[in-house]
Structures are given as structure tokens and as C-alpha cells.
Amino acid sequence: MVNVLAALERRGHKGAVASVRRIEELRQELEALLRKGSIKLALFRERLTGFNFTPPRRLPKAESLIVIAAPQPEVSVYFQWKGKHQSIILPPTYLLYPDRDIETFLEPLLAGDGYWLEKASLPLKSLAVHSGLGEYGRNNVCYVSGMGSYHRLMAYYSNMPCREEFWHEHRIMNSCLNCQGCISACPAGAISKDRYLIRAERCLTYLNERRGTFPSWLDPSSHHCLMGCMRCQRCCPSNHAHIDWVEDRGLFEEEETELILKGAVATTIPPLLKKKLEELDLMNDYPLLSRNLRALLRDE
């Protein structure tokens, strides 16, 4: 039988396998945080109802969860505006190509032994830390050895047997115990000294990913990414070996930038602009781009 984890390692990825029975623990854990008020009910309803804690019924019985970390850089996207080219960052995780790549790689690999693979919609950071693939930072980000936080997590159900697992309780990295760099760096005051679960409703990533105006208490100079936020990750000692990993992808001409800033209806934008956005996996976030880009270009 193929060694899936070794095959992933050879591709520069890392993985872990857990029993499918663990999904009930993940569900109970999320519900407990909700009952305690650690997660706001409004935030839960807005962002966390998409999880599915039921294995796929249309396929043979699932036995395992395969959780994978694929290395992923920051992406620099250039926007031409008022005669200048401005580089704007997309953090790791926003481009979806690792998912497509890993499925193309794993599906035939597993099929050779009669196993199938199907995407799982689960709390990925929690699953990765429980399975031993990663550890939590004080900033509620999952860090993976050799990758820091420069990776994209994904999880799959499979009927591949789970012969051994290393399930354990959540833990914060030892390097976080005497470090408060991310607390100082957070522009929104979302990170606390007493827990690794951040106040997500204040996190700039959350604010960048939800519709509506930015809150009045947020300093306009905080904006630095088209989506998400990198403040706590860039200052983290565990990322020192990775913070220069930035790939240039895409240039939006002045006319294209103007259309985005004006909030042109997605169905009316030129085919070339749509293609550029699709290549950056930004079409689903298109309704947010006008507001976010305006904040970055200081274009009122």
C-alpha cells in the first residue's frame, strides 16, 4: 500500500492522518466554545456554519481524515493607479491552486489501492493541531514545521484505513510562551495574553472578508493587504525564514483598477479583467475588492 505521508513529503508537503471518528470531537469542541461565549454567536452564524461534520454518504464508508499543509507564499499583485504601480499583498491561503494540485496528485495515487478521496469541510486549524501536523501560535494561526504559517491547509475524507494517529489536545508553541510580539503588532487589538483564541470579531482579516464599512475605531493606516492581514505573522520569530517568500502575480492596468474601485458589477467587467481575477481566485471576493482596494490606495 502506498505511503501517502511519505509521498506528500517528497512533494514538499506535510500531512497527518486521523480517524474519521474524530469529527465528533471537532464538532463538540466548536459547540463548547460557542456555549462559553469564546466565539460570538453572530460571528458563528456569519462565518462558521459552513462546516459539515458528516462523512460523505454517497461513497463507501470513510475511515480516515487526511489533513495536508501545502507550502504557499505571499503574492504581490500590482495595481496601476494615478501613474504609479503599487504592490499589494495577498497573504498565503487565498489562492486555491494547492487544493487542485493535491487532488490531481492524490486521487490516482489512492485509487491504485482502491481508495477514494473527498474534500472535507471541517475546522482545519483545529484538525491540523490535534493531529500533530501543526501547533497554534498565540495569534490563533497554525504553524507547521519547516513552513511556519506560509502554507494552505486542506482536509479529505478517505476509506484508507487509519492505522496509527497522534491525536492530542491543542497546544500553543513553546516559543510563544515568553513572546508577545504579535500582541504588539496587531492593529486591531484582537490578540490576548491569556488565550490563543483571538477575538475574531476585531481581527483585520475578518474585517477585510466581511461586507459593509470598516469600523470607525480601526486606524486607516492598518490596511496593508488586499484580503486578510499579515501583521502578526510577519513579526513572528517562527516565520523569520519565510517572510521574504513573495511571488509576483498579476498586473492590473489603470483602467482595470478604476473599474474595481468604482465597484463595477461583476457581470459587466471586461473578459480580461475577469480572467485576471479568476487566476488570483478573487472572483468570489469581488464584492469586497472596491472597498479594500480604496482603503489601500487611500482613494476616497
N, C-alpha and C positions, 0 to 999 in steps of 0.2 A: 504493500500500500504506500502511496506517495506520502512523503513527509511535507505537509502543507507549510508548516512554520519554517522549515529549512528552505523550501522553495521561495518563500517570501523574503527571507534573509538574503538570498542570492540576488534578489532584485533591489536590495537596499531598503526593503520594507521591514516592519516588525509586526508580529501577530501573537495572539494568545487564543486558546480555546477554552470555553466554559460549557458546562452542562446547560441544556435548554431549560432545565428546572429553575435556574437562577432568575428567570424573568419575573417570577412571582416575588422574589426578594426585591428586585428593582422597582416593581410596582408598589409594594408596601413601603419601601423607603421613600418614594416620592409622596405617597399619601401621608406619611408621618410628618414630613417637612411641611406639608400643607396644613395639617392639623395644628402643628406647633406655631404656625404663623411665620416660619422661616422663609416660606415662599408666599408672596401676596396672592390672594385669590384672584384679583383682577389680572395679575401677571400670568398666573397659571392658565386662566381661561383664554388669554390672548396668545400665549406662546407655547404652552406645554400640553395642549390637548391632542396633538398630532401623534403622540406615542401610541403604539399598538403592542400590547403585552400578550397577544395571542399568536402562537405559531401559525404558519400558513396551513389552511385546512385542505386546500386543493391538491397538495402534494403528499407523498409518503411521510410518515411520522418523522418530525425533526428530533434530533438527538443532541445537537451541539450549536453553540454560538461561536462564530469565528469573528474576532474583533481585530482590526488591522489599522496600523498607523502608516500612512504614506508620506514620505518627506515632501514638503511643499514650501516654496519661497514666498516672500513678499513679491508683489507685482507692481511695477511702476507703469502707470498709464499717463500719457502726455495729452494735455488739452491746450490747444492754441487759443489764446484769448487776448484781445487788445494788443496784437503784435508780439506776444510772448508765448513761449512754450513752458507750461507749468507741469512738473511731475507730481502726480498724486498717487498715493499708495492704496492698493487693495491688500489687506492682510492675508496670511495663509488661511486656508479653509474655504475661501469664497469661490475659487474656481473648482469645477466639478470633475475635471478630467481624470483625477486619480480613481474615482469611482468607476468610470468607464474602462480605464486601463486595467484595473484589477479584476473586474468581471470578465473581460476578454481573456485575461491570463488564467484565472482560477477555474472558470466553468469547464473548459476542456480537460484541465488537469484533474479535477474531481470526477468528471464523467468517465474517465478511463477506469475508475474503480467502482463505477455505478452510483456515485453520489451526486446530489444536486445542490444548488446554491440559490438562495433568495434573499434579497435585501431585507434587513430588519430596521424598523423604526423604533429605536429604544434610546434611553438616556446614555449617549455614547461615552461621555467623560466618566460617568459613574461606572459603567461596564468596564471601561479600559482600566480604571484604577482598581476595581475589585478583582479583575482577572490577573493583575500583576503586570500588565502591559505598560502602565504609566503610574505617575504619582501626582497628587494635587499640589499646586502651589498655593500660597496664601491668597493669591488673586483668583482662585477658583478655576484656573487654567490647568489642563492636563499636560504634564511634561513627560516625554518619552526619552529614555536613554539614547544618546547619540543624535537626537533631533531637537531637544528642548521642546519648545511649543511650535516649532516650524514643521507642522505636519497636518494632515487631514485624517480624521478618524472615520471609519465605516464599520458596519457590522452586518453579518449574514447568518441566516439560519441554514443548517445543513443536516442531512441524515447521516453524515460522517460520525462515527462513534467518538464520544469524548472519553478517552481512556485515562486521562490524567488532567487535573486542573489545579490551580494555585489560588483559589478564592480567599480573599481576606478582607478585613474591614478597611474603610477609607483611611488614608493616612496622608499627612502633609509631608513634603520633603524636609529632610533634616536641615538642609541649607536655609530653609525658611524660618527656622525657629528663632534665630538671632538676627534676622534681616527684616527691615521694614521699608525697603526701597520702593516697593510697589505701592505701599500706602501713601508715601510722599508724592509719588509720580501721578497717581490717579487724579485727573482733573475734576472728577465729579464726586469725590468722597465716597466711593462705592465699596472700598476695601477696609476691613476692620482688623484690629489686632487679635480679637478673641475667637475668630472662626474663619475657615477657608471659604464658606459660602458667602459670596458677596451680596450686597444689596443691589440686586439686578435692576431694580426699577430706577436706580440712579446711574447705572453704567452707561458710558458713552456708546458702547456697542449696541445696547438695547435702544437707546435714543436714536441712533442712526438707522436702525432697522424698523422703526415703527412710524406710522404716518402721523401727520399733524405738525405743529410748530415745535421748535425746541423750547424747553422751559426757560423762563426769564432768569433763573438762578445760574444757568450754565454760561460760563465765560466764553464769548465768541472765539477767543484765541485757542480754545481747547480743540477745535476741529483740525484734523490733520490727515484723515483717511476718508476715501470715498464711501466706504462702508466700514463698520466695525471701529476698532481702536487698537493702537499698538503701544500706548504709553507704559503700561505695567510690564509688557513683555520685553520692550527694548531696554529697560533698565535692569532686568533680571539677570543676576550672575549666571544662571543656568542657560542663558541664551547668548552669552558673550561670543561663543564660537559660531553663531548663526546670524547675528544681526546684520551682517553685510551681504547676506544672500538675498539679493534683489534682482529680479529679471524684468527687463523692459518688454512690454507687450502693448502695442497699440498706440496710435496717434489719432486724435480727433481734431479735424481741421476747424478753423474758426466758425464756419457756417454750421458745422455739426454741433460744436459746443453751444452755439447760440440757440439751436433748436432744443437741446437738452435743458438749458437754463430757462427757456420760455415754457417748458413743460408741454412741448408738442405732443399731441395724442399719439400713442404708440403705433396705432394702425395707419398713421399718416406719415411716419418718418420715412426718409428715402431708404431703399433696399441696402445700400452700402453701409449706412449708419446702423441699421438693424443687424446686419451681418457682424459688424464690429462689436456691438453689444452682446450678441449671441456668443461670439468667440470668447468673451470675458464672463459668460454666464450671468449677465446683468439684466436680461430682459424681464425676469420675474421681479427684479427690484427697480425696474424703470420708473414707477410712480414716485420713488424716493429720490431719484438722481437729481432732479431740478433743485430741490431744497438743499440737499447735501453739497452739490457742486457750487451752488450760490454761496453757501457758508465758507467753503474752501477758497473760492476766488474773491471773497469779500465783495460780491456783486449784489448790491441791494437794489 
